[in-house]
Amino acid sequence: MTLTTPFLPQVLSKKTARLRMNELGKQGEVFFFLFDFELKKPIVLTKKELKDKGIYFDINGKNNFKYPERISKTQDIVLQKKALDKAVYEKAFKTVQQEINAGNSYLLAKSKS
């Protein structure tokens, strides 16, 4: 899926993202991070940067905004799907299956609770 908005955050290198998260952690700064499936496009933002970019989230009750009584539509968000190449999907699927069969299913078990 592609999110089309003028507020897309800067994508960092893996090394830069790791260094930034470590530095923010040392400073006691709250931050939000997002990684894509392939770990190629990490995003790390402070609470202020999220607000400045108009990015809001609610994950299991943890959020960075208060719900308004009425949510108004301020801009169009266009979501587009893009199918993975079959070979890429099959490789990823096999990897997941191998990890499950090896007993590495912590994330699966965690997501069911």
C-alpha positions in Angstrom: 0.0 0.0 0.0 1.1 3.5 -0.6 0.1 6.5 1.5 0.0 9.7 -0.5 0.3 12.7 1.7 2.6 15.8 1.7 3.7 14.9 5.3 5.7 11.7 4.6 8.6 11.5 7.1 12.2 11.0 6.1 13.3 7.4 5.6 16.6 6.7 7.3 19.3 4.1 6.7 19.2 1.2 9.2 22.4 2.5 10.8 21.1 6.0 11.1 17.8 4.8 12.5 19.6 2.6 15.1 21.9 5.5 16.2 19.0 7.9 16.4 16.9 5.5 18.5 19.9 4.9 20.8 20.5 8.7 21.2 16.8 9.5 21.8 16.7 6.6 24.4 19.7 8.0 26.2 18.1 11.4 26.4 14.9 9.9 27.7 13.0 11.3 24.7 9.8 9.5 23.7 9.9 8.4 20.1 7.9 6.5 17.5 9.5 4.0 15.1 8.2 2.2 12.1 10.0 -0.5 10.0 8.9 -2.0 6.8 8.9 -5.8 6.3 12.3 -5.9 4.7 13.9 -3.4 7.2 14.9 -1.2 4.4 12.9 2.0 5.1 13.0 2.8 8.9 11.3 5.9 10.2 12.1 7.3 13.7 10.2 10.4 14.9 9.9 12.2 18.2 6.5 13.2 19.6 7.0 16.7 18.4 8.0 15.6 14.9 4.9 13.4 14.7 2.7 16.4 15.6 4.5 18.7 13.2 3.9 16.3 10.4 0.3 15.7 11.3 0.9 12.0 12.0 -1.4 10.5 14.7 -1.6 7.0 16.0 -3.6 4.9 18.4 -2.0 1.5 19.2 -3.8 -0.5 21.9 -4.8 2.7 23.6 -1.4 4.4 23.4 -1.8 7.5 21.3 -0.5 10.9 20.7 -3.8 12.8 20.4 -7.2 13.2 22.0 -10.2 12.1 20.1 -12.3 15.0 19.0 -16.1 14.8 19.4 -16.4 14.9 15.6 -13.6 13.9 13.3 -13.7 16.0 10.2 -12.2 15.1 6.8 -9.4 17.6 6.2 -7.6 16.0 3.2 -7.9 13.0 0.9 -5.7 10.1 1.7 -5.1 7.8 -1.3 -4.2 4.2 -0.6 -2.9 2.0 -3.4 -2.2 -1.6 -3.3 0.8 -3.2 -5.0 1.1 -6.9 -5.2 4.4 -8.5 -4.4 6.2 -10.4 -7.0 5.3 -14.1 -6.6 8.9 -15.2 -6.2 9.5 -12.6 -3.4 6.3 -13.7 -1.7 7.1 -17.4 -1.9 10.6 -16.8 -0.4 9.2 -14.7 2.5 6.5 -17.3 3.1 9.0 -20.1 3.2 11.1 -18.2 5.7 8.2 -17.6 8.0 7.2 -21.2 7.8 10.8 -22.3 8.6 10.9 -20.0 11.6 7.5 -21.3 12.8 8.6 -24.9 12.4 11.8 -24.1 14.3 9.7 -22.9 17.2 10.3 -19.2 16.7 6.6 -18.2 17.0 6.8 -15.6 19.7 5.2 -12.9 17.6 2.4 -15.2 16.5 1.7 -16.2 20.0 2.0 -12.6 21.2 -0.5 -11.3 18.6 -3.2 -13.7 19.7 -3.2 -12.5 23.3 
